[in-house]
Amino acid sequence: MAKIIESSAPGKVILHGEHAVVFGKNAVAVSVDLRTKVKITLDNDSQDVHLKLNDFEWETKWSLSELINAHTEIGKTNLEFCDSFVAKCEKLVQNGFREETVDSVRAFLFLYFGLSDVYCSSKLRAMNVSICSSLPIGAGLGSSAAFSVSLTGALFRAFNVDASPETVSKTAFQVERMFHGKPSGIDNSICTFGGALLFKSGSVIEQVTDADVIPILLVYTNVKRNTKNLVKSTTERREKFSDVMNNIMNAIDAISLLAWKHIRNKDNTINVETLVEINQHLLNGIGAGHPSIDVIVEMAKKYGFRAKLTGAGGGGTVIVHLSKGNL
């Protein structure tokens, strides 16, 4: 009888600290009730690996013999992502693959081969993998991290490995490197542990699992952005104007710490709306803004609310803070 494994991970919103977190500053993130779900069916009678990406209405299939031959050419991996893996697996990423699916396929192959090498003496197994998500792609809501975490968790179980949440997060971070180049680690952390967390320099500093529900409205600009390019642009601006950019990053850091105090201690004396407004201006200053974001921020302000971008910016999603006094 076939064995079914299911796993899911939530998306996230970075309340404060995006971009600054890449440079060692604090950031505050919370999980949202939008999830990516993975279902793996293990059938001992099958000799194929079937990958289905439901949101793209796309699927592919490899025979085990094809994967074994490719694995021999690729060589063993220690689950530390390097750019050479992308080139090595090109034979399995066929020319007919749709462009928007390629990174997801590479991520699956990286985990599939890597987990087999590290935990199962390189023994591959047949499986049917189906993935679906309620998270929009390129919207700053952690779609790639939710994908990475949910797929990592499911594949660990498919290979009969009892992995801790910390191990799942650490492994998913390597997949995030494939998607984003130089991720901070905050996305895979919040998508693994949920709740609310304070993150700095690659580590979860504090976590609150019973935080009050934070009333925010997510508004999608309908402008997709590239996190890798936006982080690169911010880095270049920091290199050219180091004193100015460092002061901005320090200001964002201070905002993050105040926001975390509000969440952790339920300290309502802190004016959260003002922090949101200041942070948005600072993010514009480092080049993370976009005209579509400005329109939403001004519209929210017209009705008494404060709003800011979340994630890399340059489009994506805007969070509108719904203060109870204005509802």
N, C-alpha and C positions, 0 to 999 in steps of 0.2 A: 504494500500500500504506500502511496506517495506521502511524503512528509511535507507539511506546509509551515513556513516560517514567516512571521510578519514583524515589521519594525516601522516605527515612525519617529519623526523629529519635528519640533516646532520651528517656525521662522522667528525672526528677532527684530527688535527696533533698538538702535543705539540712541538713547536719550541725549547723551552728551559725551563728547570726547572723540568723535570720528576724526580721522586724519591725525590728530594729536597723539592718539594711542600708538600709531606707527612709530612715533619718535619718543616712546618711553613715558608718555603721560597717562594719567588715569582716564578711564572711560566707564560709563554706566550703560548697561544694556539690560533689556527685559525681553522675555519670550512673548510671542503673540500666538493666538489660537488659530493659526493657519499652519497646516502641516504637509510634509512630504511623507508618503507611505510607500513602503517596499514590501513586496510579497515574493517569496522564493519557494518554488515547488521542487522538491527533490524526489526523483523517480529513478529507482535502481535499474529500470528497464531502458532508460533513455541513454543515448550516446551523443547528445548534443547539449550545447549551452545556448539558450534562447534569451535574448535581451529585448524587452519591450518598453519603450518610452511612451506612455499613454498620452501625455500632454502634447507630444509632437506627432501623435498618430503614426508612429514609426517603430519598426522592429527589425532585428537581424538575428542570424543564427550561425553558429560555428559548430563543426563536428569536433568531438574530443581529440580525434587524431590530428586535425588541423591545428588545434590549440597546443597540443603536445609538441608538434614540429616547430611551431612559432616560438614556443617557450624555450626550446633548445637554442634557437638562434638569438633570442633576446637575452638569455642568461638569467641567473638568479638575481633577485632584488631583495634588499633588506628593509623594504618599506620606507626608505628615505628617497623622496622624489628628486630626480635630476632631469634636466632637459633632454638628455640623451634617450630617455625612455620613450619620449614622443616619437623620435625618429625610428627607434627599434621596433615599435609596434605598428608601423605604417602599413605593413602588408595585411594586417587585420582590419585596418580602417580603410575600407575600399573607396574607390573613386566615386562610387554611386551614393555614398553616405551624404545625407543632407548636412550642410555646413553647421547648422545650429545644434546638431546632435553629436558632432565629433568629439568635443571635450567630455561629454557625458560618457561616451563609449571608451575613450582613453582612461577616464577615471575608473570605470568598471574593470577594465583590463589590468590597470595598475594594482587595484585591490585584489582582484581574483588571483593574479600570479603572485603578488607579494605575500598574501596570507597563506597561500599554498606553500611557498618557499620557506617562510619563517616558522610556520606552525605545523605543516603537514608533510614534511620531507619532499616537497615539490609534487605531491600527488594531486592531480586535477580531478574534478568530479563534475558530472553532468548536472545541470540545473536550469530551471525556467525562472527568469527574473522579470518581474513586472513593477514599474515605478510610476506613480502618479503624484501630483502636487496641487495644492490650492494656492501656492505662492507664485506671484508673477515674477518672471525672469528679468533681471537687470533693474529691479525696482528699489534696491537697498533694503530688502526685507530678509536677506539671508537665504535666498533660494539655493545657492550653490552649497552653503554650509549644511542646510537641512538635507539636501541630497546626499552630501558626503557622509554626514553622521548616520542617517537612516540606512544607507547602503552599507556602510562599514559595520554597523551593528548587526544587520541581517547576515552579512557574509561571514562574520565571526561565528555566528551560530550555525551557519551552513557548513562550516569547516569544523564544527564541534569544538569550538574554543570558547571557554567561559571568560570573557573579557570584562574588566571593570569599566565603569564609565570614563575613568581617567585614560585608560588605554584606548577606548573608542575615540575619545576626543583627540588624543595625541596622533592617532593614525589618520583620522579625518583631516587633521591639519595638513598632513602631507598631500592629501588630495586638493585641499584649498590652495596649496602652492602651485598646483597645475592650473587652477582656474585664475588665480590672481597674482602670481609672481612673488610678492612679498606681503602676505597677509599678516595681520597682527596676532591672530589667534583668538580674538574675542568672539568671532562669529561661531566657530566650531565649539567653543566653550559654552556659550549661552544656548546653542541648539542642542547640546548634550545634556546640560544640567538643568536648564529651564529656570523659572523664577526670575530673580533679579540678581545682578552681580556687578561688583567693582573689579575692573581688570586693569593690569598694568604690567608692562615689560614681559609679556608672554605668559602671565600667570593670573589666576583668579585670586584676588586679594581677600575679598569677602563675598559671601553669598547670603541672600535672604530668600528662603523658600516660601514664606508666608506673607509676602509683601501685600499691601493693600492694592486692589485693582487700580491701575492708573488710567484715568479716563482720557483717551486720546482718539482722534479721528485720523485715519490714514487716507491721504489723498494722493493718488497716483498722477504724476504729470503727463504720463503717456510718452515720456522721453526716456528711451533706454540709454544707459551710460556704461562705460567700460571702467571698472574699478581700477584695473592695473594701470591704465593710462592716466587716470585722475590722480592716483597716488604718486605716479612718476612726475606729473606736472607740479604737484605740491612740493615734492622733494627738490626739484630743480629751482623752484621759487625760493625755497629755504636756503639753498646753496648760494644764490645770488644776493639775498637780503637776509642774512642769518640773524642779525640783531633784531630786526623788525619781526621776522617770523617766529623767533624764539619767544619774544614777548607775547605774541598772539597765542602761541602754544601754551605758555604758562597761564595766560588768562583763561583759556579753555579748560586747563587742568583744575584751576580754582573753582570754576563753575561745576565741573564734574564732582568734585569733593563736596560742595554744598548740596548738590542734587542728591548725592548718595546719603548724606546726613539726613535729608528730608525723608528718603525712603526707609533707611535703616531704623531711625529713631522716631519715625512718624512725626517729624518736627514741622508743624504747620506754621511756624513763625517765619519760615523761609519763603520768600516771594518767588515761587517757581516760574510764574509767567514772565517776570522780568529776566530771569536767567535764560529762558528760552529766547527772548527777544535779543538779548546781548549776544548769545551764542550764534544766532543766525547772522548777525552783522560781522562777527569774527570769521565765520566760515566763508562769507563773501570775500573777506579780506585776503584769505589764502587761496582764492580762486576756485572754490568748490560750488559757487552759485550758478544759477541759470535763470534766464528770463521767465521760464515757466514756473520756477519756484517762487520768484518775486511776486508773480500774479496771485498765487495762492496765499502767500504770506500777507499781502495787502488786503485781500478779500477777507481773510480771517480777522485781521485787525479791525476792519470796518464793522464787524459784528461783536467786537469786544474780546476776541481770542488772540492768543499768541501762537506763532507757528515757526517751525524751522525744518530744514532738510534733515534727513537721516541717512546714514551710510555715506557713500562716497560723494554724493551730490551730483552736480552736472545734469540734473533731471531726476529720474527715479521717483522716490516717494517723499512727501512732506508730512510731518506729524503736526496736527493741530491740538494744542493742549486745551482740553475742555474743562476749565475751572468750574467747580460746582456753583460758584456764585453767579456765573453767566449762563447757566443752563436753564 
